[in-house]
Each structure stands twice: as C-alpha cells, then as structure tokens.
Amino acid sequence: MTRKQQEFYRILINQMMDFNEDFHKEFTIARIEQISDDNLKYLLEDINTDKDNIVKKKGYITYAKFIYYADKMIDKKIELTMKPQTSKVDELYNKRELLLNTIHNQTKSLQERNDLIENLKNKVVMFKKEDGKNILDEIDYFIIEQFGFYNFFDENKNYMIKEEIERYLKSYMTNQMLLKQSDTKKLINN
C-alpha cells in the first residue's frame, strides 16, 4: 500500500463502527489497494455523503457502506478499462458460432466431438486465422475455461451466453489489474 492508502485505511478503521480486524482487515486492504491515491478522496466523499442511502443513520460509516462504495468505484474503473474490449464479447461469441459449426461438420460421433474439444482445450488442435495464428487468444481461453470447454461448445446452450462472456471478461480484467498492482509492488520493494 502507498502512504496515502495506509493513511486512508487508518482514518477508515477509526471511524468505522462495526470494523472487526479479524474478519474485515484483509478485504478492506484489498479494496483500498485497487483504488488510486487520487480517487481515495472521492471514495471518502461518497462514503460520507452516502448518496445511495446505504445506512439509515447519517454520519455513520459501516463496513457494508465502505464495501458498497469501494466496489462501485472499482467496477467503474474496470468498466473504463473494458470499453476498448467490449467488442471482445461479440468477437468471442462469433468465434464460438464458427467453432461450433466447424466441430459439427468435422465430427461424426459424440466421441469424436469430445476428443476434438479436449484437443482444443489442451492446445493440441488449433483453429488458425489467415495469418497463421490461433483463432483463440489468451483472453478467450480464460473465458472458455470459466465456462468449461464442454459447456462452452454445447450447441444447446445459448441462453445469456453474451452476458456470461461479459462477466468472465470483467473477471479477467480484474485479475489482470490485480496482477499489475502486485508486480508493481514487487518492483518497488526490490
């Protein structure tokens, strides 16, 4: 944590009515570390003004109130980083349709279909684009793993596919953001 994040943490736990160090410390620190120093003052302002009326009594800071506003700010940050990736949802959906069609045309039995999906999962078989690269990239594999390869390539599963892809993409972006922050901390400490 930066010096400003540490100061924010100290201010927060001193004002929080229901803070329990054993249960809340780890989650509180994890959220504070995801928020930049510049945005901490806006988070404190949101918590103090409580525009969404999380707590009935004005002026009280609770753990739930902090979590609500911190998560709201983190989600906003993730969505801003995802904006260039929003076409990624449609792109993966279209890749799925293409691969489902290819799997259907190239396999004659359920065993062949399962073998092809297993080989795709283990990157033994790769469907290539015109430039010779694999049609599926690192993000695609992450999202498909979240679904489960057999589930993702189930032609009967079509309900809310795009919404799930978007949810897993958001999860991927969050993980990448946390990895960058931990790598930065390691560099700073070395």
Secondary structure, DSSP 4 states (H G I P E B T S, - for coil): --HHHHHHHHHHHHHBTT--HHHHHHHHHHHHHTS-HHHHHHHHHHHHH-TT--SSSTT-B-HHHHHHHHHHHHHHHHHHHHGGGHHHHHHHHHHHHHHHHHHHHH-SSHHHHHHHHHHHHTTSS--B-TTSSBSS-HHHHHHHHHH-HHHHT-TT--TTHHHHHHHHHHHHHHHHHHHHHHHHHHHHH-
